[in-house]
């Protein structure tokens, strides 16, 4: 049997990245080792470096002042690859 992780990595277009860097939006529970091993083992990509940034939950009030909207917390990972990345 093959067990795949139940983690969603969302590929994000980020400005000012080098040609060999890719940005992902990952769950806050993922650490650098998880991101590195996921990309290496599942997709067969050679990863040089992983940098992460945590983004907190943001609370906003609607225009009518009654409803409150909450965005979920997430982590942004910038991954440096051996090869240049081309968007599909």
PDB file with one MODEL, atoms N, CA, C and O in Angstrom:
MODEL        1
ATOM      1  N   UNK A   1       0.825  -1.183   0.000  1.00  0.00           N
ATOM      2  CA  UNK A   1       0.000   0.000   0.000  1.00  0.00           C
ATOM      3  C   UNK A   1       0.869   1.246   0.000  1.00  0.00           C
ATOM      4  O   UNK A   1       1.980   1.254   0.530  1.00  0.00           O
ATOM      5  N   UNK A   2       0.339   2.294  -0.604  1.00  0.00           N
ATOM      6  CA  UNK A   2       1.027   3.576  -0.632  1.00  0.00           C
ATOM      7  C   UNK A   2       0.191   4.572   0.153  1.00  0.00           C
ATOM      8  O   UNK A   2      -0.993   4.757  -0.126  1.00  0.00           O
ATOM      9  N   UNK A   3       0.809   5.206   1.128  1.00  0.00           N
ATOM     10  CA  UNK A   3       0.117   6.199   1.943  1.00  0.00           C
ATOM     11  C   UNK A   3       0.601   7.590   1.559  1.00  0.00           C
ATOM     12  O   UNK A   3       1.792   7.890   1.646  1.00  0.00           O
ATOM     13  N   UNK A   4      -0.324   8.428   1.137  1.00  0.00           N
ATOM     14  CA  UNK A   4       0.007   9.807   0.794  1.00  0.00           C
ATOM     15  C   UNK A   4      -0.429  10.723   1.926  1.00  0.00           C
ATOM     16  O   UNK A   4      -1.446  10.459   2.567  1.00  0.00           O
ATOM     17  N   UNK A   5       0.304  11.778   2.184  1.00  0.00           N
ATOM     18  CA  UNK A   5      -0.060  12.691   3.273  1.00  0.00           C
ATOM     19  C   UNK A   5      -1.340  13.457   2.953  1.00  0.00           C
ATOM     20  O   UNK A   5      -1.658  13.708   1.791  1.00  0.00           O
ATOM     21  N   UNK A   6      -2.057  13.817   3.993  1.00  0.00           N
ATOM     22  CA  UNK A   6      -3.296  14.575   3.842  1.00  0.00           C
ATOM     23  C   UNK A   6      -3.000  16.062   4.048  1.00  0.00           C
ATOM     24  O   UNK A   6      -3.554  16.701   4.942  1.00  0.00           O
ATOM     25  N   UNK A   7      -2.121  16.595   3.206  1.00  0.00           N
ATOM     26  CA  UNK A   7      -1.683  17.987   3.302  1.00  0.00           C
ATOM     27  C   UNK A   7      -1.908  18.645   1.944  1.00  0.00           C
ATOM     28  O   UNK A   7      -1.632  18.047   0.904  1.00  0.00           O
ATOM     29  N   UNK A   8      -2.407  19.871   1.959  1.00  0.00           N
ATOM     30  CA  UNK A   8      -2.638  20.608   0.716  1.00  0.00           C
ATOM     31  C   UNK A   8      -1.588  21.706   0.586  1.00  0.00           C
ATOM     32  O   UNK A   8      -1.470  22.575   1.449  1.00  0.00           O
ATOM     33  N   UNK A   9      -0.831  21.653  -0.501  1.00  0.00           N
ATOM     34  CA  UNK A   9       0.124  22.698  -0.839  1.00  0.00           C
ATOM     35  C   UNK A   9      -0.473  23.487  -1.996  1.00  0.00           C
ATOM     36  O   UNK A   9      -0.799  22.913  -3.035  1.00  0.00           O
ATOM     37  N   UNK A  10      -0.618  24.791  -1.826  1.00  0.00           N
ATOM     38  CA  UNK A  10      -1.174  25.634  -2.878  1.00  0.00           C
ATOM     39  C   UNK A  10      -0.040  26.448  -3.489  1.00  0.00           C
ATOM     40  O   UNK A  10       0.638  27.201  -2.790  1.00  0.00           O
ATOM     41  N   UNK A  11       0.161  26.297  -4.783  1.00  0.00           N
ATOM     42  CA  UNK A  11       1.192  27.041  -5.495  1.00  0.00           C
ATOM     43  C   UNK A  11       0.734  28.482  -5.666  1.00  0.00           C
ATOM     44  O   UNK A  11      -0.374  28.731  -6.141  1.00  0.00           O
ATOM     45  N   UNK A  12       1.584  29.436  -5.281  1.00  0.00           N
ATOM     46  CA  UNK A  12       1.211  30.850  -5.256  1.00  0.00           C
ATOM     47  C   UNK A  12       2.178  31.638  -6.131  1.00  0.00           C
ATOM     48  O   UNK A  12       3.388  31.420  -6.093  1.00  0.00           O
ATOM     49  N   UNK A  13       1.628  32.556  -6.919  1.00  0.00           N
ATOM     50  CA  UNK A  13       2.494  33.464  -7.684  1.00  0.00           C
ATOM     51  C   UNK A  13       2.974  34.565  -6.749  1.00  0.00           C
ATOM     52  O   UNK A  13       2.171  35.316  -6.195  1.00  0.00           O
ATOM     53  N   UNK A  14       4.269  34.655  -6.581  1.00  0.00           N
ATOM     54  CA  UNK A  14       4.852  35.664  -5.696  1.00  0.00           C
ATOM     55  C   UNK A  14       5.812  36.533  -6.510  1.00  0.00           C
ATOM     56  O   UNK A  14       6.631  36.009  -7.266  1.00  0.00           O
ATOM     57  N   UNK A  15       5.719  37.846  -6.360  1.00  0.00           N
ATOM     58  CA  UNK A  15       6.619  38.724  -7.111  1.00  0.00           C
ATOM     59  C   UNK A  15       8.033  38.696  -6.529  1.00  0.00           C
ATOM     60  O   UNK A  15       8.243  38.321  -5.375  1.00  0.00           O
ATOM     61  N   UNK A  16       8.969  39.093  -7.338  1.00  0.00           N
ATOM     62  CA  UNK A  16      10.370  39.268  -6.922  1.00  0.00           C
ATOM     63  C   UNK A  16      11.033  37.984  -6.451  1.00  0.00           C
ATOM     64  O   UNK A  16      11.859  38.018  -5.539  1.00  0.00           O
ATOM     65  N   UNK A  17      10.690  36.857  -7.053  1.00  0.00           N
ATOM     66  CA  UNK A  17      11.372  35.603  -6.740  1.00  0.00           C
ATOM     67  C   UNK A  17      12.379  35.292  -7.842  1.00  0.00           C
ATOM     68  O   UNK A  17      12.198  35.684  -8.995  1.00  0.00           O
ATOM     69  N   UNK A  18      13.429  34.589  -7.474  1.00  0.00           N
ATOM     70  CA  UNK A  18      14.417  34.143  -8.444  1.00  0.00           C
ATOM     71  C   UNK A  18      13.783  33.078  -9.347  1.00  0.00           C
ATOM     72  O   UNK A  18      12.761  32.501  -8.975  1.00  0.00           O
ATOM     73  N   UNK A  19      14.362  32.804 -10.526  1.00  0.00           N
ATOM     74  CA  UNK A  19      13.776  31.795 -11.430  1.00  0.00           C
ATOM     75  C   UNK A  19      13.745  30.387 -10.842  1.00  0.00           C
ATOM     76  O   UNK A  19      12.948  29.556 -11.276  1.00  0.00           O
ATOM     77  N   UNK A  20      14.600  30.111  -9.863  1.00  0.00           N
ATOM     78  CA  UNK A  20      14.616  28.777  -9.266  1.00  0.00           C
ATOM     79  C   UNK A  20      13.886  28.729  -7.920  1.00  0.00           C
ATOM     80  O   UNK A  20      14.090  27.789  -7.152  1.00  0.00           O
ATOM     81  N   UNK A  21      13.047  29.714  -7.620  1.00  0.00           N
ATOM     82  CA  UNK A  21      12.293  29.736  -6.372  1.00  0.00           C
ATOM     83  C   UNK A  21      10.801  29.619  -6.648  1.00  0.00           C
ATOM     84  O   UNK A  21      10.296  30.129  -7.648  1.00  0.00           O
ATOM     85  N   UNK A  22      10.101  28.933  -5.735  1.00  0.00           N
ATOM     86  CA  UNK A  22       8.662  28.714  -5.838  1.00  0.00           C
ATOM     87  C   UNK A  22       8.043  29.028  -4.488  1.00  0.00           C
ATOM     88  O   UNK A  22       8.635  28.733  -3.450  1.00  0.00           O
ATOM     89  N   UNK A  23       6.843  29.630  -4.490  1.00  0.00           N
ATOM     90  CA  UNK A  23       6.135  29.953  -3.250  1.00  0.00           C
ATOM     91  C   UNK A  23       4.915  29.049  -3.115  1.00  0.00           C
ATOM     92  O   UNK A  23       4.181  28.827  -4.077  1.00  0.00           O
ATOM     93  N   UNK A  24       4.712  28.533  -1.904  1.00  0.00           N
ATOM     94  CA  UNK A  24       3.567  27.687  -1.592  1.00  0.00           C
ATOM     95  C   UNK A  24       2.844  28.254  -0.383  1.00  0.00           C
ATOM     96  O   UNK A  24       3.454  28.890   0.476  1.00  0.00           O
ATOM     97  N   UNK A  25       1.537  28.018  -0.323  1.00  0.00           N
ATOM     98  CA  UNK A  25       0.748  28.314   0.869  1.00  0.00           C
ATOM     99  C   UNK A  25       0.424  26.965   1.497  1.00  0.00           C
ATOM    100  O   UNK A  25      -0.258  26.137   0.893  1.00  0.00           O
ATOM    101  N   UNK A  26       0.917  26.749   2.711  1.00  0.00           N
ATOM    102  CA  UNK A  26       0.802  25.452   3.372  1.00  0.00           C
ATOM    103  C   UNK A  26       0.101  25.619   4.720  1.00  0.00           C
ATOM    104  O   UNK A  26       0.001  26.739   5.223  1.00  0.00           O
ATOM    105  N   UNK A  27      -0.383  24.535   5.309  1.00  0.00           N
ATOM    106  CA  UNK A  27      -1.000  24.634   6.638  1.00  0.00           C
ATOM    107  C   UNK A  27       0.028  25.055   7.690  1.00  0.00           C
ATOM    108  O   UNK A  27       1.216  24.767   7.541  1.00  0.00           O
ATOM    109  N   UNK A  28      -0.416  25.732   8.749  1.00  0.00           N
ATOM    110  CA  UNK A  28       0.522  26.185   9.786  1.00  0.00           C
ATOM    111  C   UNK A  28       1.234  25.050  10.515  1.00  0.00           C
ATOM    112  O   UNK A  28       2.280  25.273  11.124  1.00  0.00           O
ATOM    113  N   UNK A  29       0.691  23.848  10.464  1.00  0.00           N
ATOM    114  CA  UNK A  29       1.301  22.729  11.184  1.00  0.00           C
ATOM    115  C   UNK A  29       2.508  22.140  10.459  1.00  0.00           C
ATOM    116  O   UNK A  29       3.247  21.358  11.056  1.00  0.00           O
ATOM    117  N   UNK A  30       2.731  22.489   9.197  1.00  0.00           N
ATOM    118  CA  UNK A  30       3.874  21.964   8.438  1.00  0.00           C
ATOM    119  C   UNK A  30       5.155  22.670   8.856  1.00  0.00           C
ATOM    120  O   UNK A  30       5.176  23.886   9.046  1.00  0.00           O
ATOM    121  N   UNK A  31       6.216  21.895   8.997  1.00  0.00           N
ATOM    122  CA  UNK A  31       7.515  22.503   9.269  1.00  0.00           C
ATOM    123  C   UNK A  31       8.405  22.359   8.034  1.00  0.00           C
ATOM    124  O   UNK A  31       7.993  21.770   7.035  1.00  0.00           O
ATOM    125  N   UNK A  32       9.610  22.890   8.101  1.00  0.00           N
ATOM    126  CA  UNK A  32      10.502  22.889   6.948  1.00  0.00           C
ATOM    127  C   UNK A  32      10.863  21.474   6.506  1.00  0.00           C
ATOM    128  O   UNK A  32      10.957  21.200   5.310  1.00  0.00           O
ATOM    129  N   UNK A  33      11.063  20.585   7.460  1.00  0.00           N
ATOM    130  CA  UNK A  33      11.401  19.202   7.122  1.00  0.00           C
ATOM    131  C   UNK A  33      10.248  18.527   6.380  1.00  0.00           C
ATOM    132  O   UNK A  33      10.477  17.804   5.411  1.00  0.00           O
ATOM    133  N   UNK A  34       9.009  18.756   6.828  1.00  0.00           N
ATOM    134  CA  UNK A  34       7.840  18.181   6.153  1.00  0.00           C
ATOM    135  C   UNK A  34       7.734  18.675   4.711  1.00  0.00           C
ATOM    136  O   UNK A  34       7.471  17.891   3.799  1.00  0.00           O
ATOM    137  N   UNK A  35       7.939  19.966   4.513  1.00  0.00           N
ATOM    138  CA  UNK A  35       7.851  20.550   3.173  1.00  0.00           C
ATOM    139  C   UNK A  35       8.942  19.978   2.271  1.00  0.00           C
ATOM    140  O   UNK A  35       8.681  19.622   1.122  1.00  0.00           O
ATOM    141  N   UNK A  36      10.150  19.894   2.788  1.00  0.00           N
ATOM    142  CA  UNK A  36      11.278  19.363   2.020  1.00  0.00           C
ATOM    143  C   UNK A  36      11.035  17.907   1.636  1.00  0.00           C
ATOM    144  O   UNK A  36      11.209  17.540   0.474  1.00  0.00           O
ATOM    145  N   UNK A  37      10.639  17.078   2.589  1.00  0.00           N
ATOM    146  CA  UNK A  37      10.441  15.658   2.301  1.00  0.00           C
ATOM    147  C   UNK A  37       9.232  15.428   1.396  1.00  0.00           C
ATOM    148  O   UNK A  37       9.257  14.522   0.562  1.00  0.00           O
ATOM    149  N   UNK A  38       8.177  16.228   1.543  1.00  0.00           N
ATOM    150  CA  UNK A  38       6.991  16.108   0.685  1.00  0.00           C
ATOM    151  C   UNK A  38       7.359  16.364  -0.773  1.00  0.00           C
ATOM    152  O   UNK A  38       7.016  15.569  -1.649  1.00  0.00           O
ATOM    153  N   UNK A  39       8.054  17.469  -1.037  1.00  0.00           N
ATOM    154  CA  UNK A  39       8.411  17.812  -2.412  1.00  0.00           C
ATOM    155  C   UNK A  39       9.431  16.838  -2.998  1.00  0.00           C
ATOM    156  O   UNK A  39       9.384  16.536  -4.190  1.00  0.00           O
ATOM    157  N   UNK A  40      10.339  16.352  -2.179  1.00  0.00           N
ATOM    158  CA  UNK A  40      11.361  15.428  -2.659  1.00  0.00           C
ATOM    159  C   UNK A  40      10.779  14.049  -2.950  1.00  0.00           C
ATOM    160  O   UNK A  40      11.050  13.472  -4.003  1.00  0.00           O
ATOM    161  N   UNK A  41       9.985  13.520  -2.030  1.00  0.00           N
ATOM    162  CA  UNK A  41       9.487  12.150  -2.177  1.00  0.00           C
ATOM    163  C   UNK A  41       8.273  12.032  -3.093  1.00  0.00           C
ATOM    164  O   UNK A  41       8.175  11.063  -3.846  1.00  0.00           O
ATOM    165  N   UNK A  42       7.360  12.975  -3.052  1.00  0.00           N
ATOM    166  CA  UNK A  42       6.147  12.880  -3.867  1.00  0.00           C
ATOM    167  C   UNK A  42       6.409  13.338  -5.302  1.00  0.00           C
ATOM    168  O   UNK A  42       6.001  12.664  -6.248  1.00  0.00           O
ATOM    169  N   UNK A  43       7.079  14.468  -5.473  1.00  0.00           N
ATOM    170  CA  UNK A  43       7.271  15.050  -6.802  1.00  0.00           C
ATOM    171  C   UNK A  43       8.669  14.827  -7.382  1.00  0.00           C
ATOM    172  O   UNK A  43       8.889  15.126  -8.555  1.00  0.00           O
ATOM    173  N   UNK A  44       9.604  14.319  -6.612  1.00  0.00           N
ATOM    174  CA  UNK A  44      10.942  14.053  -7.116  1.00  0.00           C
ATOM    175  C   UNK A  44      11.729  15.302  -7.454  1.00  0.00           C
ATOM    176  O   UNK A  44      12.533  15.300  -8.386  1.00  0.00           O
ATOM    177  N   UNK A  45      11.503  16.377  -6.698  1.00  0.00           N
ATOM    178  CA  UNK A  45      12.170  17.656  -6.938  1.00  0.00           C
ATOM    179  C   UNK A  45      13.359  17.779  -5.994  1.00  0.00           C
ATOM    180  O   UNK A  45      13.253  17.444  -4.814  1.00  0.00           O
ATOM    181  N   UNK A  46      14.487  18.257  -6.504  1.00  0.00           N
ATOM    182  CA  UNK A  46      15.651  18.494  -5.653  1.00  0.00           C
ATOM    183  C   UNK A  46      15.522  19.867  -5.005  1.00  0.00           C
ATOM    184  O   UNK A  46      15.517  20.889  -5.692  1.00  0.00           O
ATOM    185  N   UNK A  47      15.418  19.885  -3.686  1.00  0.00           N
ATOM    186  CA  UNK A  47      15.206  21.115  -2.928  1.00  0.00           C
ATOM    187  C   UNK A  47      16.514  21.527  -2.269  1.00  0.00           C
ATOM    188  O   UNK A  47      17.160  20.717  -1.603  1.00  0.00           O
ATOM    189  N   UNK A  48      16.908  22.793  -2.453  1.00  0.00           N
ATOM    190  CA  UNK A  48      18.112  23.311  -1.816  1.00  0.00           C
ATOM    191  C   UNK A  48      17.809  23.930  -0.461  1.00  0.00           C
ATOM    192  O   UNK A  48      18.520  23.678   0.511  1.00  0.00           O
ATOM    193  N   UNK A  49      16.748  24.746  -0.392  1.00  0.00           N
ATOM    194  CA  UNK A  49      16.462  25.507   0.828  1.00  0.00           C
ATOM    195  C   UNK A  49      14.959  25.724   0.946  1.00  0.00           C
ATOM    196  O   UNK A  49      14.254  25.853  -0.055  1.00  0.00           O
ATOM    197  N   UNK A  50      14.479  25.761   2.198  1.00  0.00           N
ATOM    198  CA  UNK A  50      13.076  26.062   2.478  1.00  0.00           C
ATOM    199  C   UNK A  50      13.033  27.185   3.500  1.00  0.00           C
ATOM    200  O   UNK A  50      13.630  27.083   4.571  1.00  0.00           O
ATOM    201  N   UNK A  51      12.319  28.263   3.164  1.00  0.00           N
ATOM    202  CA  UNK A  51      12.103  29.368   4.103  1.00  0.00           C
ATOM    203  C   UNK A  51      10.609  29.492   4.339  1.00  0.00           C
ATOM    204  O   UNK A  51       9.819  29.380   3.402  1.00  0.00           O
ATOM    205  N   UNK A  52      10.214  29.723   5.595  1.00  0.00           N
ATOM    206  CA  UNK A  52       8.793  29.809   5.915  1.00  0.00           C
ATOM    207  C   UNK A  52       8.477  31.103   6.643  1.00  0.00           C
ATOM    208  O   UNK A  52       9.314  31.665   7.349  1.00  0.00           O
ATOM    209  N   UNK A  53       7.238  31.563   6.450  1.00  0.00           N
ATOM    210  CA  UNK A  53       6.726  32.751   7.135  1.00  0.00           C
ATOM    211  C   UNK A  53       5.326  32.434   7.631  1.00  0.00           C
ATOM    212  O   UNK A  53       4.514  31.885   6.886  1.00  0.00           O
ATOM    213  N   UNK A  54       5.034  32.773   8.884  1.00  0.00           N
ATOM    214  CA  UNK A  54       3.716  32.541   9.460  1.00  0.00           C
ATOM    215  C   UNK A  54       2.859  33.791   9.331  1.00  0.00           C
ATOM    216  O   UNK A  54       3.320  34.905   9.582  1.00  0.00           O
ATOM    217  N   UNK A  55       1.608  33.593   8.935  1.00  0.00           N
ATOM    218  CA  UNK A  55       0.635  34.677   8.832  1.00  0.00           C
ATOM    219  C   UNK A  55      -0.506  34.387   9.792  1.00  0.00           C
ATOM    220  O   UNK A  55      -1.085  33.301   9.761  1.00  0.00           O
ATOM    221  N   UNK A  56      -0.832  35.346  10.641  1.00  0.00           N
ATOM    222  CA  UNK A  56      -1.851  35.161  11.675  1.00  0.00           C
ATOM    223  C   UNK A  56      -3.253  35.354  11.102  1.00  0.00           C
ATOM    224  O   UNK A  56      -3.431  35.812   9.973  1.00  0.00           O
ATOM    225  N   UNK A  57      -4.231  34.992  11.910  1.00  0.00           N
ATOM    226  CA  UNK A  57      -5.630  35.178  11.553  1.00  0.00           C
ATOM    227  C   UNK A  57      -5.965  36.664  11.521  1.00  0.00           C
ATOM    228  O   UNK A  57      -5.523  37.422  12.385  1.00  0.00           O
ATOM    229  N   UNK A  58      -6.746  37.082  10.527  1.00  0.00           N
ATOM    230  CA  UNK A  58      -7.137  38.480  10.386  1.00  0.00           C
ATOM    231  C   UNK A  58      -8.647  38.587  10.578  1.00  0.00           C
ATOM    232  O   UNK A  58      -9.413  37.868   9.937  1.00  0.00           O
ATOM    233  N   UNK A  59      -9.069  39.491  11.467  1.00  0.00           N
ATOM    234  CA  UNK A  59     -10.491  39.735  11.712  1.00  0.00           C
ATOM    235  C   UNK A  59     -10.894  41.032  11.024  1.00  0.00           C
ATOM    236  O   UNK A  59     -10.241  42.062  11.192  1.00  0.00           O
ATOM    237  N   UNK A  60     -11.966  40.975  10.254  1.00  0.00           N
ATOM    238  CA  UNK A  60     -12.487  42.163   9.577  1.00  0.00           C
ATOM    239  C   UNK A  60     -13.979  42.259   9.832  1.00  0.00           C
ATOM    240  O   UNK A  60     -14.668  41.243   9.928  1.00  0.00           O
ATOM    241  N   UNK A  61     -14.472  43.477   9.940  1.00  0.00           N
ATOM    242  CA  UNK A  61     -15.913  43.692  10.070  1.00  0.00           C
ATOM    243  C   UNK A  61     -16.485  44.040   8.707  1.00  0.00           C
ATOM    244  O   UNK A  61     -15.848  44.716   7.899  1.00  0.00           O
ATOM    245  N   UNK A  62     -17.690  43.569   8.471  1.00  0.00           N
ATOM    246  CA  UNK A  62     -18.369  43.861   7.214  1.00  0.00           C
ATOM    247  C   UNK A  62     -18.799  45.324   7.192  1.00  0.00           C
ATOM    248  O   UNK A  62     -18.722  46.016   8.208  1.00  0.00           O
ATOM    249  N   UNK A  63     -19.243  45.782   6.055  1.00  0.00           N
ATOM    250  CA  UNK A  63     -19.610  47.194   5.913  1.00  0.00           C
ATOM    251  C   UNK A  63     -20.788  47.583   6.794  1.00  0.00           C
ATOM    252  O   UNK A  63     -20.877  48.724   7.247  1.00  0.00           O
ATOM    253  N   UNK A  64     -21.689  46.643   7.039  1.00  0.00           N
ATOM    254  CA  UNK A  64     -22.832  46.978   7.882  1.00  0.00           C
ATOM    255  C   UNK A  64     -22.461  47.002   9.365  1.00  0.00           C
ATOM    256  O   UNK A  64     -23.266  47.433  10.190  1.00  0.00           O
ATOM    257  N   UNK A  65     -21.274  46.551   9.710  1.00  0.00           N
ATOM    258  CA  UNK A  65     -20.796  46.605  11.087  1.00  0.00           C
ATOM    259  C   UNK A  65     -21.281  45.474  11.963  1.00  0.00           C
ATOM    260  O   UNK A  65     -20.892  45.395  13.128  1.00  0.00           O
ATOM    261  N   UNK A  66     -22.115  44.600  11.441  1.00  0.00           N
ATOM    262  CA  UNK A  66     -22.672  43.519  12.250  1.00  0.00           C
ATOM    263  C   UNK A  66     -21.917  42.210  12.076  1.00  0.00           C
ATOM    264  O   UNK A  66     -21.691  41.487  13.047  1.00  0.00           O
ATOM    265  N   UNK A  67     -21.535  41.907  10.865  1.00  0.00           N
ATOM    266  CA  UNK A  67     -20.931  40.616  10.590  1.00  0.00           C
ATOM    267  C   UNK A  67     -19.409  40.721  10.656  1.00  0.00           C
ATOM    268  O   UNK A  67     -18.819  41.683  10.164  1.00  0.00           O
ATOM    269  N   UNK A  68     -18.790  39.726  11.268  1.00  0.00           N
ATOM    270  CA  UNK A  68     -17.333  39.707  11.357  1.00  0.00           C
ATOM    271  C   UNK A  68     -16.803  38.582  10.481  1.00  0.00           C
ATOM    272  O   UNK A  68     -17.277  37.448  10.559  1.00  0.00           O
ATOM    273  N   UNK A  69     -15.822  38.900   9.650  1.00  0.00           N
ATOM    274  CA  UNK A  69     -15.227  37.929   8.747  1.00  0.00           C
ATOM    275  C   UNK A  69     -13.836  37.593   9.263  1.00  0.00           C
ATOM    276  O   UNK A  69     -13.083  38.477   9.673  1.00  0.00           O
ATOM    277  N   UNK A  70     -13.507  36.314   9.240  1.00  0.00           N
ATOM    278  CA  UNK A  70     -12.216  35.876   9.762  1.00  0.00           C
ATOM    279  C   UNK A  70     -11.512  35.048   8.696  1.00  0.00           C
ATOM    280  O   UNK A  70     -12.078  34.084   8.180  1.00  0.00           O
ATOM    281  N   UNK A  71     -10.280  35.419   8.366  1.00  0.00           N
ATOM    282  CA  UNK A  71      -9.476  34.603   7.463  1.00  0.00           C
ATOM    283  C   UNK A  71      -8.629  33.655   8.300  1.00  0.00           C
ATOM    284  O   UNK A  71      -8.198  34.003   9.399  1.00  0.00           O
ATOM    285  N   UNK A  72      -8.394  32.469   7.780  1.00  0.00           N
ATOM    286  CA  UNK A  72      -7.664  31.475   8.553  1.00  0.00           C
ATOM    287  C   UNK A  72      -6.159  31.744   8.514  1.00  0.00           C
ATOM    288  O   UNK A  72      -5.648  32.363   7.581  1.00  0.00           O
ATOM    289  N   UNK A  73      -5.474  31.271   9.533  1.00  0.00           N
ATOM    290  CA  UNK A  73      -4.020  31.414   9.599  1.00  0.00           C
ATOM    291  C   UNK A  73      -3.384  30.460   8.591  1.00  0.00           C
ATOM    292  O   UNK A  73      -3.910  29.381   8.320  1.00  0.00           O
ATOM    293  N   UNK A  74      -2.254  30.873   8.047  1.00  0.00           N
ATOM    294  CA  UNK A  74      -1.556  30.017   7.102  1.00  0.00           C
ATOM    295  C   UNK A  74      -0.065  30.289   7.178  1.00  0.00           C
ATOM    296  O   UNK A  74       0.384  31.228   7.837  1.00  0.00           O
ATOM    297  N   UNK A  75       0.683  29.453   6.495  1.00  0.00           N
ATOM    298  CA  UNK A  75       2.133  29.588   6.432  1.00  0.00           C
ATOM    299  C   UNK A  75       2.520  29.669   4.962  1.00  0.00           C
ATOM    300  O   UNK A  75       1.994  28.926   4.134  1.00  0.00           O
ATOM    301  N   UNK A  76       3.430  30.562   4.643  1.00  0.00           N
ATOM    302  CA  UNK A  76       3.937  30.700   3.282  1.00  0.00           C
ATOM    303  C   UNK A  76       5.346  30.131   3.253  1.00  0.00           C
ATOM    304  O   UNK A  76       6.183  30.485   4.084  1.00  0.00           O
ATOM    305  N   UNK A  77       5.606  29.253   2.298  1.00  0.00           N
ATOM    306  CA  UNK A  77       6.918  28.631   2.168  1.00  0.00           C
ATOM    307  C   UNK A  77       7.528  29.034   0.836  1.00  0.00           C
ATOM    308  O   UNK A  77       6.893  28.903  -0.210  1.00  0.00           O
ATOM    309  N   UNK A  78       8.753  29.522   0.879  1.00  0.00           N
ATOM    310  CA  UNK A  78       9.504  29.818  -0.341  1.00  0.00           C
ATOM    311  C   UNK A  78      10.587  28.756  -0.464  1.00  0.00           C
ATOM    312  O   UNK A  78      11.461  28.630   0.394  1.00  0.00           O
ATOM    313  N   UNK A  79      10.507  27.998  -1.549  1.00  0.00           N
ATOM    314  CA  UNK A  79      11.387  26.849  -1.751  1.00  0.00           C
ATOM    315  C   UNK A  79      12.359  27.168  -2.873  1.00  0.00           C
ATOM    316  O   UNK A  79      11.952  27.601  -3.951  1.00  0.00           O
ATOM    317  N   UNK A  80      13.646  26.955  -2.620  1.00  0.00           N
ATOM    318  CA  UNK A  80      14.676  27.138  -3.637  1.00  0.00           C
ATOM    319  C   UNK A  80      14.998  25.774  -4.233  1.00  0.00           C
ATOM    320  O   UNK A  80      15.344  24.839  -3.511  1.00  0.00           O
ATOM    321  N   UNK A  81      14.881  25.667  -5.563  1.00  0.00           N
ATOM    322  CA  UNK A  81      15.089  24.409  -6.273  1.00  0.00           C
ATOM    323  C   UNK A  81      16.439  24.400  -6.981  1.00  0.00           C
ATOM    324  O   UNK A  81      17.072  25.443  -7.141  1.00  0.00           O
ATOM    325  N   UNK A  82      16.875  23.209  -7.407  1.00  0.00           N
ATOM    326  CA  UNK A  82      18.098  23.088  -8.194  1.00  0.00           C
ATOM    327  C   UNK A  82      17.906  23.629  -9.609  1.00  0.00           C
ATOM    328  O   UNK A  82      18.819  24.226 -10.180  1.00  0.00           O
ATOM    329  N   UNK A  83      16.713  23.418 -10.171  1.00  0.00           N
ATOM    330  CA  UNK A  83      16.432  23.820 -11.543  1.00  0.00           C
ATOM    331  C   UNK A  83      15.520  25.044 -11.561  1.00  0.00           C
ATOM    332  O   UNK A  83      14.903  25.383 -10.552  1.00  0.00           O
ATOM    333  N   UNK A  84      15.441  25.700 -12.709  1.00  0.00           N
ATOM    334  CA  UNK A  84      14.513  26.820 -12.838  1.00  0.00           C
ATOM    335  C   UNK A  84      13.094  26.282 -12.923  1.00  0.00           C
ATOM    336  O   UNK A  84      12.857  25.197 -13.453  1.00  0.00           O
ATOM    337  N   UNK A  85      12.160  27.051 -12.396  1.00  0.00           N
ATOM    338  CA  UNK A  85      10.756  26.643 -12.368  1.00  0.00           C
ATOM    339  C   UNK A  85       9.992  27.380 -13.455  1.00  0.00           C
ATOM    340  O   UNK A  85      10.129  28.594 -13.607  1.00  0.00           O
ATOM    341  N   UNK A  86       9.180  26.639 -14.215  1.00  0.00           N
ATOM    342  CA  UNK A  86       8.334  27.215 -15.253  1.00  0.00           C
ATOM    343  C   UNK A  86       6.886  26.955 -14.879  1.00  0.00           C
ATOM    344  O   UNK A  86       6.500  25.816 -14.614  1.00  0.00           O
ATOM    345  N   UNK A  87       6.081  28.018 -14.859  1.00  0.00           N
ATOM    346  CA  UNK A  87       4.659  27.868 -14.517  1.00  0.00           C
ATOM    347  C   UNK A  87       3.961  27.027 -15.569  1.00  0.00           C
ATOM    348  O   UNK A  87       4.212  27.195 -16.762  1.00  0.00           O
ATOM    349  N   UNK A  88       3.077  26.113 -15.137  1.00  0.00           N
ATOM    350  CA  UNK A  88       2.357  25.263 -16.113  1.00  0.00           C
ATOM    351  C   UNK A  88       1.352  26.049 -16.932  1.00  0.00           C
ATOM    352  O   UNK A  88       0.673  25.481 -17.787  1.00  0.00           O
TER     353      UNK A  88
ENDMDL
END
